[in-house]
């Protein structure tokens, strides 16, 4: 079990785990998950870690956006009360979250970071995010994802 799955179990929410054979040469982890699970990419969400300046402090934050899209860093910064953001260093993202890139889950991170979910998450009864390991996705209701991460909803995907 991963910390993400443990958190979902302890919270008593309804969820389903979906496993697939991960290809280490896949160019995009999120797109690979959507393809191998035969899901539309707008229903599978990737977890990204970014750094932004909020209230004069450099702050790490989590952004959750559809795998078929891109994160709009300016929109993420605005959603957090900052002016600009940049992607966090890979090693730092892994150290802070406790997960490897390609398996970073918004759930059960080592240190809870401010989290913003793209508003499109609300279009679906359930969505898929990494369960904390490459080749493992967790399907859950958007409201449960928002509650378990303490996330805010905002339009943070690039259009």
Buried (B, 14 or more C-beta within 10 A) or exposed (E): EBBBBEBBEEEEBEBEBBEBEBEEEBEBBBBBBBBBBEBEBBBBBBBBBBBBBBEEEEBBBBBBBBBBBEBBBBBBBBBBEBEEBEEBEEEEBBEBBBBBBBBBBBBBBEEEBBBBBBBBBEEBEBBBBBBBBBBBBBBBBBEBBBEBBEBBBBBBBEE
